[in-house]
Amino acid sequence: MYNTNNILKKESELKKLVAYITTGYPSLDFTVDMALALADAGVDTLELGMPFSDPVADGPVIEKANLKALHGGFKLEHLFEASKEIAPKIDTLWMGYFNPFYHKGMEFFIDQAKLSGVNGFIIPDLPFEEAQPYQTMMREADLALIDFIAPTDSKERIQKIVPNSQKFIYLVAYAGITGARKSEDLQTVITNIKEYTKTPVYVGFGVDQNTAKEKAKGVDGVIVGSAFVKVLLDETLNNSQKITKIANLAQEIKEKINEY
């Protein structure tokens, strides 16, 4: 289990770590074992990625894992199956692109989430305006649809988006795709967000063990994906070694974001 060295901080004061992994790669059993290991390593929320052929917000690392999962035979039923084992052990969200939600229907995914114990969805290519009818459905089902804020958003747009945000706000660290090593000054946008909401703000895109402490300044948590998926794709490691390495990496990041 994760133990912070910073004993002066209570658990409620610790900054949170959200971890993304690609469902079904290298196998469904691996996904379940990896998720439970991340829970033990101190991860607070798990993003179970729904493999998709054109993940437009993701960089080449996550795109490659998506394609490998699809080529390995991933089906939506596998996501639901794994979630039933994972969600009772760690706060779980489904991260996917809008195409499957559109074709299957949001009601279908809401029903499956309730059956699985999943607490909400992250849909990066669903704009705020188009998401509003679904937000109403999600609230009625006691689920969260995570809102995104970009560093390019105006104060007026932030004021429009964040007042009713649920669970946490996903602050994109830079304009671009996941996994890139970019840096932008986010303090102004963080101040603007916190002026209009008490919903926690988590920063994602480009967060790894080297950048986590800096990225965590002024926010309530970080979201890490590509750094973990790189290990998933490392063919020099067996599955047990991958789980150990990713869990250790998660623990290191959790400790770094909570250092004074």
Secondary structure, 3 states (H helix, E strand, C coil): CCCCCCCCCCHHHCCEEEEEEECCCCCHHHHHHHHHHHHHCCCCEEEEECCCCCCCCCCHHHHHHHHHHHHCCCCHHHHHHHHHHHCCCCEEEEECCHHHHHHHCHHHHHHHHHHHCCCEEECCCCCHHHHHHHHHHHHHCCCEECEEECCCCCHHHHHHHHHHCCCCEEEECCCCCCCCCCCCCCHHHHHHHHHHCCCCEEEECCCCCCCHHHHCCCCCEEEECHHHHHHHCCCCCCHHHHHHHHHHHHHHHHHHHCCC
